[in-house]
Amino acid sequence: MSRHAQGILALARSVALPALACAWLLVAAFAFQGTRSLWEPDEGRYTAVALHMLDSGDWLVPRLNDEQVHLTKPPLTYWALAASLAAFGRTTWSARLPAALAFVASGLLVLVLARRLVPEARWLAVAVWSGSPLPLLAANVVNTDPLLALWETLAVTAFVLSRDAARRPAWLLVMWAAFGLGFLTKGPPALLPLLALVGWAAAVEGRRSAAALFPPAGLLLFALLGLSWFAAMLVREPGLLGYFLGDEVLARVFTGLHGRNAQWYGPLAIYLPVLTVAMLPWLPVLGIGRGEVAGLLSAVAWRRRLAADPPGALLLLWLLLPLAVFVLARSRMYLYVLPLAVPLSLLLARRLAQRQDQGRSRNLWAGLAIWLALMLLVKAAVAHLPSNKDAAAEAAALSSWLDGADRIVFVGERAHYGLRLYTGLPVEYAPAAGPDGHAGDLAAQLCAQAAEHPRALLIGPPGGSPATPPTCPDAVLAPLGDHAWRSAAPATDLPPPARTRHWTASKAP
């Protein structure tokens, strides 16, 4: 083949492969994007807060409704959701758009990282990451973690690119901007990769290099992006400092207050299965030996690794140090480890490239293509999976009782906030009137809510609602069926009885 023909072929490859990677990322992200309705409780909460921002015009204070402030997460995810819903309509597709875009952007960053850290397997790294069930399925989840994974990946990418001394100041600013956006997305967990970056820089380049990761301009940029919202909230309500540090940081790390799998076996029940799934289908062919596992606990082995293979050491530190924090913390959920899919995939791609000779390369890519197609089928199956948490299905079941209603109030029952997207009505929660939650307390709260909200649909707990219609001093509840009431009206105006647990309420005439 002539040099001219070889040049044309190389140019075609340089254009075709990035285009193919981008096309696959877009297909993987947006396939069945709006098929699955919102599932309660998390997706409903995030979307309800975003919708309230749009309806109220208050983008500073996250609220589930006019009565309930919701400060468990910083607002960046809510802002992204609200912007998407405003731009593309109040649909499931729009609610899932930020996560899908985060998936595509993260995939492109994986390619940039792979060119520096695993150049012999850069395309394989993108395929392994995007074909992993963990990030692929998370691309359609309304949650903070897809955006957090994007910002953490951007921060590490900027750090890697900053090793070029000529461009170091600019890339360090990008790194701290990414950490700031991550902090505005989920708070302190966004800084976990910094443990790996500082440790690697100190071990490989020296303490001065590690200290240089904290330029004043970068820290200022981080503060402006990551801390300004917290500062604004504390100016409005200084008592929130105890909530942010106590409930949202210390309680999640050291206690089981939030009920997030705090048991001693929590890491085995949560992180072991999700990381195993994230390594599919490559786990059976990796052949990781006991010696390699033991080497992760050996200081001598780490010194050798840092000297002989700095890129591999960086990836391992990025994976293991945050994972150790997740294991030790008492709050554990499946998607917490989503950002770790990036270093895990890069390590898997390195191992696969090392184990494949030239003759097996075609078989590897053929198998990978089959796996990616299979994952699209899995994504289709999940998108059509029936669930009793389906907010759209519940909204359809309630539709005949929503005429004239101005809100939905859950009394003594966890609120299903996803109903707001499909009904257009705000959703509220009211606890039972008494501390023990007995039926008498619930009846009193039903009456109180009926008096306060004369056009509300009231929803009580299944099996725990009053057996007879409560007698209310300031409102009247008429039965629709088992555990269902609405405001008194002529019999001809009442819908047919149904077995349900819902109420509408109105003040007595």
C-alpha positions in Angstrom: 0.0 0.0 0.0 1.4 3.4 -1.0 2.1 6.1 1.6 -0.7 8.2 0.1 -3.2 5.4 0.5 -2.0 4.7 4.1 -2.4 8.4 4.9 -6.0 8.4 3.6 -6.8 5.2 5.6 -5.3 6.7 8.7 -7.3 9.9 8.2 -10.5 7.9 7.7 -9.9 6.0 10.9 -9.2 9.2 12.8 -12.5 10.6 11.8 -14.6 7.4 11.7 -13.7 6.0 15.2 -14.6 9.2 17.1 -17.8 9.6 15.1 -18.7 6.0 15.8 -18.0 6.4 19.5 -20.1 9.6 19.7 -22.9 7.9 17.8 -22.9 4.9 20.2 -22.9 7.2 23.2 -25.9 9.0 21.9 -27.8 5.8 21.2 -26.9 4.3 24.5 -27.9 7.4 26.4 -31.2 8.2 24.6 -32.6 4.8 23.8 -35.9 4.4 25.6 -35.3 7.7 27.3 -38.9 8.6 28.0 -40.4 5.1 28.0 -40.3 4.4 31.7 -42.4 6.7 33.9 -41.0 8.2 37.1 -40.5 5.7 39.9 -41.2 6.7 43.5 -39.7 7.9 45.7 -36.4 9.4 44.6 -37.3 10.3 41.0 -40.6 11.8 42.1 -38.9 14.0 44.7 -36.2 15.4 42.4 -38.8 16.2 39.7 -41.2 17.8 42.1 -38.6 20.1 43.5 -37.7 21.2 39.9 -41.3 21.7 39.0 -41.9 23.8 42.1 -38.9 26.0 41.1 -40.6 26.6 37.7 -44.0 27.3 39.2 -42.9 29.5 42.1 -40.0 31.3 40.5 -37.8 30.6 43.5 -34.6 28.8 42.3 -32.7 29.4 45.5 -34.6 27.3 48.1 -35.4 23.8 47.0 -39.0 23.0 48.0 -41.3 20.0 47.4 -44.3 22.3 47.7 -45.2 25.6 49.2 -45.0 24.1 52.7 -42.0 21.8 52.6 -38.4 22.9 52.2 -36.1 20.1 50.8 -32.4 20.7 51.6 -31.1 17.1 51.5 -29.1 18.0 48.3 -27.6 21.2 46.9 -29.6 22.6 44.0 -27.6 22.0 40.8 -29.5 18.8 39.9 -32.8 20.6 40.5 -31.6 23.5 38.3 -30.7 21.1 35.5 -34.0 19.4 35.7 -36.0 22.6 35.9 -34.1 24.0 32.8 -34.8 20.8 30.9 -38.5 20.8 31.8 -38.9 24.4 30.9 -37.1 24.0 27.6 -38.6 20.7 26.3 -41.9 20.4 28.2 -43.0 18.7 31.3 -42.5 15.1 30.2 -40.6 12.1 31.5 -38.2 12.5 28.6 -37.3 16.0 29.7 -36.9 14.9 33.3 -34.3 12.3 32.2 -32.4 14.5 29.8 -29.8 15.8 32.2 -28.7 12.3 33.2 -28.5 11.3 29.5 -26.4 14.3 28.6 -24.2 13.6 31.6 -23.7 10.1 30.3 -22.6 11.3 26.8 -20.2 13.9 28.3 -18.7 11.4 30.7 -18.1 9.0 27.9 -16.2 11.6 25.9 -14.1 12.4 29.0 -13.4 8.6 29.4 -11.9 8.8 25.9 -9.7 11.8 26.8 -8.5 10.0 29.9 -7.9 6.8 28.1 -5.7 8.6 25.5 -3.4 9.6 28.4 -3.7 6.7 30.8 -4.4 3.6 28.6 -3.5 4.7 25.0 -3.2 1.1 23.9 -6.9 0.6 24.7 -8.5 4.0 24.5 -11.4 2.9 22.2 -11.8 -0.3 24.2 -12.1 1.8 27.4 -15.0 3.8 26.1 -16.7 0.6 25.0 -16.2 -1.1 28.3 -17.5 1.9 30.3 -20.5 2.7 28.1 -21.4 -1.0 28.0 -21.2 -1.5 31.7 -24.7 -2.0 33.2 -24.0 0.5 35.9 -23.5 3.8 33.9 -25.7 2.6 31.0 -28.8 2.1 33.2 -28.0 5.1 35.3 -28.2 7.3 32.2 -32.0 7.1 32.5 -32.3 7.7 36.2 -33.4 11.0 37.7 -30.8 11.4 40.4 -27.8 13.4 41.5 -25.3 10.7 40.8 -25.0 10.9 36.9 -24.2 14.6 37.2 -21.8 13.9 40.1 -20.0 11.3 38.0 -19.6 13.8 35.2 -18.0 16.5 37.4 -15.7 14.0 39.2 -14.6 12.6 35.8 -14.0 16.1 34.5 -11.9 17.0 37.6 -9.7 13.9 37.2 -9.4 14.6 33.5 -8.3 18.1 34.1 -5.8 16.9 36.7 -4.3 14.4 34.2 -4.0 17.1 31.5 -2.5 19.5 34.1 0.6 17.2 34.2 1.6 19.1 31.1 3.6 21.9 32.8 2.9 24.4 30.0 -0.9 24.2 30.6 -0.9 23.3 34.3 -2.5 26.6 35.7 -5.4 26.5 33.3 -6.2 22.9 33.8 -6.0 23.2 37.6 -8.6 25.9 37.4 -10.8 23.5 35.4 -10.2 20.9 38.0 -11.4 23.1 40.8 -14.3 24.4 38.8 -15.4 20.7 38.3 -15.0 20.0 42.0 -17.1 23.1 42.7 -19.9 22.0 40.4 -19.7 18.5 42.0 -20.0 20.1 45.4 -23.0 22.1 44.2 -24.5 18.8 43.0 -24.0 16.5 46.1 -21.7 18.2 48.6 -18.6 16.7 50.2 -18.7 13.3 48.3 -17.7 15.3 45.2 -14.2 15.8 46.7 -13.4 12.1 47.2 -11.3 11.8 44.0 -9.1 14.5 45.5 -7.8 11.9 48.0 -6.4 9.9 45.1 -5.0 13.0 43.2 -3.2 14.4 46.2 -1.8 11.0 47.3 -0.6 10.2 43.8 1.0 13.6 43.2 2.8 13.4 46.6 4.0 9.8 45.9 5.0 10.2 42.3 6.0 13.9 41.9 6.7 15.0 45.4 5.1 17.0 48.2 5.6 20.3 46.4 3.6 19.0 43.4 0.8 17.9 45.8 0.7 21.3 47.4 0.6 23.0 44.0 -2.8 21.3 43.4 -4.3 24.0 45.7 -3.7 27.3 43.9 -5.5 30.3 45.4 -7.3 31.1 42.2 -8.6 27.5 42.0 -9.8 27.5 45.6 -11.5 30.8 45.0 -13.3 29.4 41.9 -14.3 26.3 43.9 -15.7 28.5 46.7 -17.7 30.6 44.2 -19.2 27.6 42.4 -19.5 25.1 45.3 -20.0 27.1 48.4 -21.9 30.2 47.4 -25.3 28.6 47.6 -24.6 27.2 51.0 -23.5 30.7 52.1 -26.7 32.2 50.7 -28.8 29.7 52.6 -26.9 30.3 55.9 -27.4 34.1 55.5 -31.2 33.4 55.3 -31.2 30.9 58.1 -28.0 30.5 60.2 -29.4 27.5 62.0 -29.0 25.5 58.8 -25.3 25.0 59.5 -26.1 22.4 62.2 -28.4 20.7 59.7 -25.8 20.6 56.8 -22.9 19.4 59.0 -24.9 17.3 61.5 -27.7 15.6 59.5 -26.3 15.6 56.0 -22.6 14.9 56.7 -21.8 13.5 60.2 -25.1 11.5 60.5 -24.6 9.9 57.1 -21.0 9.0 57.8 -21.2 7.8 61.4 -24.8 6.8 62.1 -27.7 4.9 60.7 -30.1 7.9 61.1 -31.1 7.9 57.5 -31.8 4.2 57.2 -29.3 3.7 54.3 -28.1 0.2 54.9 -26.0 1.0 58.0 -25.6 -2.6 59.1 -22.1 -4.1 59.3 -22.9 -6.2 56.2 -24.1 -3.2 54.3 -21.1 -2.9 52.0 -21.4 -6.6 51.0 -25.1 -6.2 50.4 -24.9 -3.0 48.4 -21.5 -2.4 46.9 -20.3 -5.9 46.2 -23.2 -6.8 43.9 -23.3 -3.4 42.1 -19.6 -3.5 41.4 -19.8 -7.1 40.2 -22.5 -6.1 37.8 -20.5 -3.1 36.7 -17.6 -5.4 35.6 -19.8 -7.6 33.4 -19.1 -9.4 31.2 -15.4 -9.1 31.8 -15.1 -10.4 35.3 -14.9 -14.1 34.4 -12.0 -13.6 32.0 -9.8 -11.2 34.1 -8.1 -13.9 36.1 -7.2 -11.7 39.1 -4.9 -13.8 41.3 -4.5 -13.8 45.1 -1.1 -12.2 44.7 -2.6 -9.1 43.0 -5.2 -8.8 45.7 -2.6 -9.1 48.5 -0.5 -6.5 46.7 -3.2 -3.9 47.2 -2.5 -4.2 51.0 1.4 -4.1 50.7 3.3 -0.9 51.0 6.2 -2.3 49.2 4.0 -3.4 46.3 2.5 0.1 46.1 5.9 1.8 46.0 6.9 -0.5 43.1 3.6 0.2 41.3 3.9 4.0 41.8 7.4 3.9 40.3 6.9 1.4 37.5 3.3 2.2 36.5 2.1 5.7 37.5 -1.1 5.7 35.3 -2.2 2.3 36.7 -1.5 3.5 40.2 -3.6 6.6 39.7 -6.5 4.6 38.5 -6.3 2.2 41.4 -6.1 5.0 43.9 -9.1 6.7 42.2 -11.0 3.5 42.6 -10.0 2.2 46.0 -9.7 5.4 48.2 -13.3 6.6 47.5 -14.5 3.0 47.8 -12.9 2.7 51.2 -14.8 5.8 52.3 -18.1 4.5 51.0 -17.5 1.2 52.8 -16.7 2.9 56.1 -19.6 5.4 55.9 -22.9 4.2 57.4 -25.0 5.6 54.6 -24.9 3.2 51.5 -26.8 3.2 48.3 -26.3 1.5 45.0 -25.6 4.6 42.9 -23.1 6.1 45.3 -20.3 4.1 43.5 -21.4 5.3 40.0 -18.4 7.7 39.6 -16.1 4.7 40.3 -17.3 3.0 37.1 -14.8 5.3 35.2 -11.5 4.1 36.9 -12.9 0.6 37.0 -13.6 0.5 33.3 -10.2 2.0 32.5 -8.5 -0.7 34.6 -10.6 -3.4 32.9 -9.6 -2.1 29.5 -5.9 -2.2 30.4 -6.2 -5.7 31.6 -8.2 -6.8 28.5 -5.6 -5.2 26.2 -2.8 -7.0 28.0 -4.5 -10.4 27.7 -5.4 -10.1 24.1 -2.9 -10.8 21.3 -3.3 -9.6 17.8 -5.0 -12.8 16.7 -7.8 -12.5 19.3 -8.5 -8.8 18.8 -11.2 -9.4 16.3 -12.9 -11.9 18.6 -12.8 -9.3 21.4 -14.5 -6.6 19.4 -17.0 -9.0 18.0 -17.9 -10.2 21.5 -18.1 -6.6 22.6 -20.5 -5.6 19.8 -22.8 -8.5 20.8 -22.6 -7.4 24.4 -23.5 -3.8 23.6 -26.5 -5.0 21.6 -27.5 -7.2 24.5 -27.3 -4.2 26.9 -29.7 -2.2 24.7 -32.1 -5.1 25.0 -31.7 -5.1 28.7 -32.3 -1.3 28.7 -35.5 -1.9 26.7 -36.7 -4.5 29.2 -36.0 -2.2 32.2 -37.8 0.6 30.4 -41.0 -1.6 30.1 -40.7 -3.2 33.5 -44.0 -2.8 35.4 -43.6 -1.4 38.9 -45.9 -0.5 41.8 -43.8 2.7 42.1 -44.9 4.0 38.7 -46.1 7.6 39.2 -47.8 7.8 35.8 -49.9 4.7 36.4 -51.0 6.0 39.8 -51.9 9.4 38.2 -54.0 7.6 35.6 -55.8 5.7 38.4 -56.6 8.9 40.2 -57.6 10.9 37.2 -61.4 10.5 37.6 -61.1 12.1 41.1 -58.9 15.0 40.2 -61.6 17.3 38.6 -61.6 20.5 40.7 -58.8 19.4 43.0 -56.0 21.9 43.6 -53.5 19.6 45.4 -52.9 16.0 46.5 -52.2 15.6 50.2 -50.8 12.3 51.6 -51.9 11.9 55.3 -49.9 9.5 57.4 -48.5 7.9 54.2 -45.3 8.6 52.3 -46.1 11.2 49.6 -45.7 10.2 46.0 -44.2 13.4 44.6 -43.9 12.1 41.1 -47.7 12.7 40.7 -46.9 16.4 40.2 -45.4 15.7 36.8 -48.4 13.8 35.5 -51.3 15.6 37.2 -50.0 19.1 37.3 -51.0 19.4 41.0 -48.7 20.0 43.9 -48.2 17.1 46.3 -47.9 17.5 50.0 -47.4 15.3 53.1 -49.1 15.6 56.4 -48.2 13.3 59.3 -50.9 11.7 61.5 -52.0 14.1 64.2 -50.7 12.0 67.1 -47.2 10.6 67.7 -48.4 7.0 67.6 -50.2 7.3 64.3 -53.4 5.5 65.4 -56.6 5.7 63.4 -58.0 8.3 65.7 -55.1 10.6 65.1 -55.3 10.0 61.4 -59.0 10.9 61.4 -58.2 14.2 63.2 -55.5 15.0 60.6 -57.9 14.2 57.7 -60.4 16.7 59.2 -57.7 19.3 59.7 -56.4 18.9 56.1 -60.0 19.0 54.7 -60.6 22.2 56.6 -57.3 23.8 55.5 -57.5 22.6 51.9 -61.1 22.6 50.8 -60.3 21.3 47.3 -57.6 18.7 48.1 -57.5 15.1 47.3 -56.5 13.3 50.5 -54.7 10.0 50.5 -54.3 7.8 53.6 -52.3 4.7 54.4 -53.5 1.3 53.1 -55.1 -0.7 55.8 -54.7 2.1 58.4 -57.5 4.5 57.5 -60.7 5.0 59.6 -63.3 2.4 59.0 -66.1 4.9 59.1 -66.2 8.5 57.7 -64.7 10.9 60.2 -67.0 13.5 61.6 -65.3 16.8 61.1 -66.3 20.1 62.8 -65.2 22.3 59.9 -65.5 20.0 56.9 -67.4 17.0 55.6 -65.9 13.9 54.1 -68.2 11.6 52.0 -67.3 8.0 51.3 -66.4 6.8 47.8 -65.6 3.3 48.8 -63.3 1.5 51.2 -61.1 4.1 52.8 -62.1 6.8 50.3 -64.0 10.0 50.9 -64.8 13.3 49.2 -66.7 16.4 50.0 -70.5 16.0 50.5 -72.5 16.5 47.4 -75.8 15.3 45.9 -75.6 11.5 45.3 -75.9 11.9 41.6 -72.6 13.9 41.6 -70.6 11.2 43.3 -68.5 8.8 41.3 -69.2 5.1 41.6 -67.7 3.5 44.7 -64.2 2.0 44.3 -61.8 0.1 46.4 -59.1 2.6 47.1 -57.6 4.8 49.8 -58.1 8.3 48.5 -60.1 11.3 49.7 -61.1 14.7 48.3 -62.1 17.3 50.9 -64.0 20.5 51.2 -65.2 22.9 53.9 -68.7 22.3 55.2 -71.3 24.7 53.9 
